[in-house]
């Protein structure tokens, strides 16, 4: 049976491969702009921007969405359970809980210079029982302990820089084509093609990276709670509540390659596999 560590290792290896592919694409666009120096500069600039750019307040980020701190008396026992999970996960301080006014059942984690915050919606608290709620929060804590927020910040920085650099290069080439044709020089159509494809390729890689980190967070959450079934049940309930059966007849299916989260049935299957491993381990 596959255990949580094997799942995390699989996701970590995939993360490394996707990260290398992102760096290679960014370096390729930089090389088109300025040769070896351009490649080195774009990669270094992306890393410096993601790692050293000042991070805003996590509280203010959620407050801008209308969130407020969740009082301990609103959900008795939840704060203590989250504190115990955070301690088990090795966090220096437990994340603060905020209530998001969004109508969909969801949870999210964010961090800043003032610490980490996990936001939950009233719909999530109504949809899930105590075990499932704690499992979802454990998933968000896993994102914090696994460094997923920093990884995805870097990936999105690479995506933005690649798109900007490719757009600048395309404009330069478009305006330069008449001069090339007038001078009888060959038009670099292959470069055109690469610059058109690069932003889309980066977007697909970032989505794949996000899916890999979601699977790793599922495995870590199952390990933290010792209850993979609770998270599997929570995912199924959230999906049913977010999209009732009658809406599925009218909703367009988004291709997996474009999704930031793996399909729920894949995540549930992996979690149930972890539960079987615990049962027979």
N, C-alpha and C positions, 0 to 999 in steps of 0.2 A: 504494500500500500504506500502511496505517496503522502508524505507528511508536510506540515506547513513550511518547514525549512526548505524542502525540495521545491515547493511552489515559489518561495521567495527567491531562491537561487535561479530558478528558470526565468523569473521576471527580471532579476538583476542582470543576467546575461543578455536578455533581450534589450534591456535599457542601455547597456554598454554598446551593443551593436547599433542600435538606433541613434545613440549619441554620436558615435563615430561617423555614421552616415550623414547626420545633420552637419557635423563639422566639415566633412568632405564637400558637401554641397555649398556651404557658405564659403569655404576656401576656394572652390571652383569659380564662384561668382566674383570673389575678390581677385582671383588670378586674371579673369577676363577684364577687370577694371585696371589692374596695375601690376600684372605679372606676379612673381614670387613675393614681392614686397606687399602688394595689394592683398594677396591671400593671407599672409601673416598678420597684416594689420586688421583685416575684417574679423578674423577669429579672435585675436587679442582684444579688440574693441568690444566684441560681443560678450566675452568672458568678464572683462572689467565692468561693463555696464550692468550685467546681471548680478555680479558678486558684490560690487562696491557702491552701487546706486543706493541712496538713502531710502529706507522703507517707511511708508507712512504708518500711522497709528491703526492697528487692527480694529480698535473700538470705533474710530471715526469712519473707517471703511464700511463697517456694518451699520453704523448710525446713519450714514448717507442713504442706506437702503431702508431706513425706518426701523431698524432693530433697536431693541432695548435689553438691558440685563434681565435674565430670567431669575426671579426671586426663588429662593429655596422652598418657600411654602407653596409655590405654584405646582411643583412636582415633588412631593415629599420623597426624600431619600436619593434623588437623582444626583445632587451635587456631591454627596458623600460617595456614591458609587463611582462617579467620574473621577473624584480625587483618588480613590483606590486604584482605578484603572491607570491613571496617569503615573502613579507611584510604581505600579507594576511595569509600566512601559519605560520607566527610567527618565521621565521628564523632570526637569528641575522644579517646575511649578505646574499645577493643574491648569488646563485651559479654562477660561471663563465661559459661561454659557449665556448666550443671547437668544432672544426670541425674534425671529424674522416674520414680517407680516405677509410674506408670500403665500398665495392660496394653495400651492402644490405641496405635497408631503416631501420634504427634502431636508438635508443637513449639509453643512459645509464648514470647512476649517480655513482659517486665515491667520497670518501672523504678522507682526510688525515690531517696531522698537519697544512697544509696550507689552509684549508677550503675545500669547496665542489666544484665539477666541474660536469657539465652535457655535455656529448658529443653527437653530432648529426652528421649524415652523409649527404653528398650532395644528395644522393638518397632519404633520408627522406624529405629534403626540397623541392625536385622536385616533390615528390609523393603527398605531403599534401598541403592543403591550409593553410592560416594563422590561422583559428580557430582550425583546426585539429593539426597543429604543436604546438600551445599553449597548447592544451589538452594533447598531449603526454609529453610535458615538465612538465606540472602540475603533470602528473603521476610520473615522476622522482623526482620532488620536494616532492611528497607524500612519496616516499621511504625515503627521508631524514628526513622529519618531523615525520614519524612513527617509526623511528629507525630501519628500515629493514636491513640496511647495517650491523649494529652491531649484530642484531639477526642472520643473515645468516653467519657472520664471526664466531660466536660462534658455530652454527650448523656445519659448515664445519670443524672447529677445532675438534669438537666431532667426526665427521666422520673420520678424519685423525687419531686421537688417537685410536679410536675403531679398525680401520683397522690394525694399527701397533701393538696394543696390542694383537689382535686376531691372527695375523700372528706369533708373537713371541711365543704365547702360543701353537699354532699348531706345530711349529718347536720343542718346548720342549716336547710336547706329542709324536710326531712322533719318536724322538730319544729315548724317554723313554719307548715306547711300548715294544721293545725287552727285556728290563730289567724287565718290569712287567710280560711279558710272561715267562721269565726264572725263575722268582721268584714265578710263579703261582698266581700272584695277578690279580684281575679283571681289564680289560682295560676299562677306562671310555668313552665308545662310545657315551654316551649322551653329554658329554663335547665336544667331537669332533664335533658332530652335531651342538651344540650351537655356537661354534667358527667359523664354516663354514658359518652359517646363519647370524650371527651378523653383519658383514660388509654390506651385502646386505640389511638387514633390516634397518640399519642406512641410507643407500643410499636412500631407498624408503621414509623414514621419512623426510629426508632433502628435497627431491623433493616435497613432500606433503607440507612441511613448506613453501617452496618457492612459491608454487601455492597459498597458503593461503595469503601470504603477497602481491602477485600480485593483488588478488581480493580486499584486503583492500586498496591498492594504487589506484585502479580504483575508489573505492567509495570516497576516500579522494580527488582525482583529480576532480571528478564530483562536489563535494561540493565546491572546490576552484574556479572552473570556472563557476559553475552554468549551465554547458552545457554538460550533459552526452552524448547527441547525437553526439557531436563533437568527443569525444573519441571513441565512438562506430564506427563512420564512419572512423576514423583514423586507428583503428585496422583492419577493413575490407580492407581498401586500402593497408595497409602494407602487409597483408597476400597475397593479389592478386599480389602485385608487387614483393614480395619475392619468390613466387612460382606460376608462370603462370599456366593456366589451363592445358596446355599440359604436364607440368612437373609432375603434380599430377598422371598421368597415370603410371609413372615410379618410383615415390618416395614411399618408404616403410613407412607405417603408424606406428609412434612410439606410444606404449601404453601410455595412460594418466598417469599411475602410475609412468612412468619413466620421464615424462616431468617436467621441472621447471616452465612452464607457463601453465595455464589452456587453453583448446581449445578456439579458438577465438569466436566460436558461443556461448559458455557459457558466456563469458565475455560480449559480445554484448547484450545477452538476459538480463543480470543483469543490464547493463547500461540503456537499454530501459525501464526496470521496474522502475528504479530510475526516468527516465524522466516522466513516467506516474504518479508516485507519486508526482512529482513537479506540473504536470498539474492539478491534482485533489486535491492537498493539499491546 
